[in-house]
Amino acid sequence: MSPHDNETLKTIRNRRSIRSFTTDPVTDEQIRVLLEAANQAPSAHNQQSWRFIVLRNEKKQELADLVSSRANEFPRPSSALLRMAARSIQSAPVVIAVANTGELISHGTDLFKVDKEMAYDFFRTMEIQSSAAAVENLLLAATSLGLATVWLGILFLMKDEVLQVLGEPAGEFMAVIPVGYAQRDTGGPQKQPVEMRVKMLD
């Protein structure tokens, strides 16, 4: 089979960051499929130290209002991106957030007989990597279902306030992903050739 016929590779190529959505609803079954895919991601020591939070209606609006109200407190480039993020949250029928639970950090620093500070940094990094893998699974699953998504990384600037809205304790990782149907396909940015990003060592 040609790589161009491989459905998984097609999904990876077709994934786009979409920031404007139609009013068409996302079903409970579709959300369940996305969450199951995210939960299948690799995680350090199989701890699955993540939590998925689904926001709709009033809670989704509360998050959009928070981001919009705080946007002007940041320098212009960040402020513009935050306002755009607030519009994406508002226009999407559903938002899925991902947060670290901190369980791996707390268990790992007790289990590993190394310097506490080193152990903390080690397991903190592993939690972030695990949750990021879960987010990518979710993005690809959405693409495979014909849904559109965007990972609003700019919200990290106000991570603790967002986590408070989500009802989660302050943590090391937080991702907010609006999910819906694309109002229009932007086509995605042109990627640099892979050769520019690869180093071969023998």
C-alpha positions as CSV (number, residue, x, y, z in Angstrom):
1,M,0.0,0.0,0.0
2,S,1.3,3.5,-0.9
3,P,1.8,5.9,2.0
4,H,-0.6,8.2,0.2
5,D,-3.4,5.6,0.6
6,N,-2.8,5.1,4.3
7,E,-5.8,6.5,6.2
8,T,-3.8,7.4,9.3
9,L,-1.3,9.3,7.3
10,K,-4.1,11.1,5.4
11,T,-5.6,12.2,8.7
12,I,-2.3,13.6,9.8
13,R,-1.9,15.5,6.5
14,N,-5.5,16.8,6.6
15,R,-5.4,18.1,10.2
16,R,-5.9,21.9,10.3
17,S,-6.2,24.5,13.0
18,I,-9.7,26.0,12.5
19,R,-10.8,29.0,14.5
20,S,-14.3,29.7,13.1
21,F,-17.1,27.1,13.4
22,T,-20.6,26.6,12.2
23,T,-23.6,26.3,14.5
24,D,-23.9,22.5,13.7
25,P,-23.9,20.6,17.0
26,V,-21.3,18.0,18.0
27,T,-23.0,14.9,19.3
28,D,-22.4,13.2,22.6
29,E,-21.2,10.1,20.7
30,Q,-18.7,12.1,18.8
31,I,-17.3,13.6,22.0
32,R,-17.1,10.2,23.5
33,V,-15.0,9.0,20.5
34,L,-12.7,12.0,20.9
35,L,-12.2,11.3,24.6
36,E,-11.6,7.6,24.1
37,A,-8.9,8.4,21.5
38,A,-7.3,11.0,23.8
39,N,-7.3,8.5,26.6
40,Q,-5.5,5.9,24.5
41,A,-2.4,8.1,24.3
42,P,0.9,6.9,25.7
43,S,1.5,8.1,29.2
44,A,4.5,7.9,31.6
45,H,4.2,4.7,33.7
46,N,0.7,4.4,32.2
47,Q,-0.5,6.8,34.9
48,Q,-2.9,8.7,32.6
49,S,-2.3,11.7,34.8
50,W,-4.7,13.8,32.8
51,R,-8.3,15.0,33.1
52,F,-10.7,15.9,30.2
53,I,-13.2,18.7,30.9
54,V,-16.1,19.2,28.4
55,L,-17.5,22.7,28.3
56,R,-20.8,23.7,26.7
57,N,-23.4,26.5,27.0
58,E,-22.9,28.7,30.1
59,K,-19.6,27.3,31.2
60,K,-18.2,27.7,27.7
61,Q,-19.4,31.3,27.6
62,E,-17.8,31.9,31.0
63,L,-14.5,30.8,29.7
64,A,-14.9,33.0,26.5
65,D,-15.8,36.0,28.7
66,L,-12.8,35.5,30.9
67,V,-10.4,35.4,28.0
68,S,-12.0,38.3,26.3
69,S,-12.0,40.4,29.5
70,R,-8.3,39.7,30.3
71,A,-7.1,40.3,26.7
72,N,-6.4,44.0,27.0
73,E,-4.1,43.4,30.0
74,F,-1.5,41.9,27.6
75,P,0.8,43.5,25.0
76,R,-0.7,44.0,21.6
77,P,0.3,40.7,19.8
78,S,-0.8,38.6,22.7
79,S,-3.9,40.6,23.2
80,A,-5.0,40.1,19.6
81,L,-4.4,36.3,19.8
82,L,-6.4,36.1,23.1
83,R,-9.4,38.0,21.5
84,M,-9.2,35.6,18.6
85,A,-9.1,32.7,21.0
86,A,-12.2,34.0,22.9
87,R,-14.1,34.2,19.5
88,S,-13.1,30.6,18.7
89,I,-14.4,29.4,22.1
90,Q,-17.6,31.3,21.7
91,S,-18.3,30.0,18.1
92,A,-17.5,26.3,18.8
93,P,-20.5,24.2,19.9
94,V,-18.2,22.4,22.4
95,V,-14.8,23.0,24.0
96,I,-12.7,20.2,25.4
97,A,-9.9,21.1,27.9
98,V,-7.1,18.9,29.1
99,A,-5.3,19.4,32.4
100,N,-2.7,17.5,34.3
101,T,-3.8,16.0,37.6
102,G,-0.3,16.1,39.2
103,E,-0.7,12.5,40.3
104,L,2.5,11.3,38.5
105,I,4.5,14.2,40.1
106,S,3.3,13.4,43.6
107,H,3.8,9.6,43.3
108,G,7.0,9.7,41.3
109,T,8.9,12.0,43.7
110,D,8.1,9.6,46.5
111,L,9.0,6.4,44.5
112,F,12.3,7.6,43.0
113,K,15.2,7.7,45.4
114,V,16.8,10.8,43.8
115,D,17.0,14.4,44.6
116,K,13.5,15.8,45.1
117,E,14.0,18.8,42.9
118,M,15.4,16.6,40.1
119,A,12.6,14.1,40.5
120,Y,10.0,16.8,40.4
121,D,11.3,18.3,37.2
122,F,11.6,14.8,35.7
123,F,7.9,13.8,36.4
124,R,6.6,17.3,35.6
125,T,8.1,17.0,32.1
126,M,6.7,13.5,31.8
127,E,3.2,14.7,32.7
128,I,3.4,17.5,30.1
129,Q,4.6,15.1,27.4
130,S,1.8,12.6,28.3
131,S,-1.0,15.2,28.2
132,A,0.4,16.7,25.0
133,A,0.2,13.2,23.4
134,A,-3.4,13.0,24.5
135,V,-4.3,16.3,22.9
136,E,-2.7,15.2,19.6
137,N,-4.7,12.0,19.6
138,L,-7.9,14.1,20.2
139,L,-7.0,16.5,17.3
140,L,-6.4,13.6,14.9
141,A,-9.5,11.7,15.9
142,A,-11.6,14.9,15.3
143,T,-10.1,15.3,11.8
144,S,-10.9,11.6,11.1
145,L,-14.6,12.3,12.0
146,G,-14.8,15.4,9.8
147,L,-14.6,17.7,12.8
148,A,-12.5,20.8,13.1
149,T,-10.3,21.8,16.1
150,V,-7.7,24.3,17.3
151,W,-5.3,24.0,20.2
152,L,-5.4,27.5,21.8
153,G,-1.8,27.6,23.1
154,I,-2.0,31.3,23.8
155,L,-4.3,30.6,26.8
156,F,-1.2,29.4,28.7
157,L,-0.6,33.1,29.4
158,M,-3.5,32.9,31.8
159,K,-3.3,29.2,32.7
160,D,-4.2,29.4,36.4
161,E,-7.3,31.5,35.8
162,V,-8.4,29.1,33.1
163,L,-7.8,26.1,35.4
164,Q,-9.9,27.9,38.0
165,V,-12.9,28.1,35.6
166,L,-12.4,24.4,34.8
167,G,-12.5,23.6,38.5
168,E,-9.0,22.2,38.4
169,P,-6.1,22.9,40.7
170,A,-3.2,25.0,39.5
171,G,-1.0,22.6,37.4
172,E,1.8,22.3,34.9
173,F,-0.3,21.7,31.8
174,M,-3.5,23.0,30.4
175,A,-4.9,22.8,26.8
176,V,-8.2,24.2,25.5
177,I,-9.5,22.8,22.2
178,P,-12.7,24.2,20.6
179,V,-14.4,21.5,18.6
180,G,-17.0,21.8,15.8
181,Y,-17.5,22.0,12.1
182,A,-15.3,24.4,10.1
183,Q,-17.0,27.5,8.8
184,R,-14.3,27.4,6.1
185,D,-11.2,25.4,5.4
186,T,-8.2,27.7,5.6
187,G,-6.0,25.1,3.9
188,G,-3.4,25.2,6.6
189,P,0.1,26.8,6.5
190,Q,2.9,25.6,4.2
191,K,5.2,23.3,6.2
192,Q,8.9,23.5,5.7
193,P,10.5,20.4,3.9
194,V,11.2,17.7,6.5
195,E,14.8,17.7,5.3
196,M,15.2,21.1,6.9
197,R,14.3,19.7,10.3
198,V,16.1,16.4,10.4
199,K,19.6,15.5,11.5
200,M,20.9,12.1,10.7
201,L,23.5,10.5,13.0
202,D,25.3,7.2,12.3
